[in-house]
Amino acid sequence: MSMSSSLSPQNSLHNYLSIRQLNHAYRAGKPILKDINIDIDQPGIVAIIGPSGTGKSTLLRCINRLITPTTGEILFQHADLVKVQGKALRHLRRQIGMVFQEYNLVERLSVIENVLTGRLGYMNAWQAWRRKFLQEDSAGR
């Protein structure tokens, strides 16, 4: 995938998410992502569409750091996700949502409980174990 897209002006200080010169190769010399540049200026829903095998899932995995890009920057809330590690990375990940192509639901949980598992990073372990989700997360449940 080689892309240069601007969904907003080219000023990364004011963008919600900016990707600069992002590259990723699973094997040396065989890039999956090549020089990706994207600016998204506000939170919301963004669709990344294209033919099978063009690197869409790899791009999303780089954004939420399930994999580390070979080179480039991913700027989110004034932090470069490529360089952030540990607790700071976990904190930033809590603010990024992703639905995998092969989603695996836990059969014994309801649909809403499966969705609410994305909020586990905001709960203590005892609440999570007891499935005591915060009221504001499960309004209307």
C-alpha positions, 0 to 999 in steps of 0.5 A: 500500500502506498498512499498519501491522503489528506483529510485535513490541512498538513499541520500535524499539531492540529490533527487528531491523528497524523501518520508520516512516512510510515513503512512496514515490512514483515520481511526485509525488502518486501514492504507491505506499507510504503510511505503512508501519509494520512491526516485526520483532523477530528475524532470519528469513524474512518473507513480504510477500503481497498482490495485484499492484501493491500495492507489495510489490516497492517496499517491498523495494527501499526496504528494501535501498535499490535505491530511496530512499524519499520519506520515512520511516525504515528502522531496521536494526541501529541505523542509518537505511538511508534516511540511510546512504550509501557504504561503510556502506550497502554493509556493511549491504546485505550482511546483507539478502537479496532474491529478485527476482520475475524472477530471472536466473541466470547459465546457465554457473554451477551453482545453488550458484554462483548462490546464492553470488554473494550472498556476493561482498561478503565476498570480495576481487576476485581470489577472486571472479573465480576463484570461490573461495568461502569454505569455510564458505559452500559447505559440502557443495558 
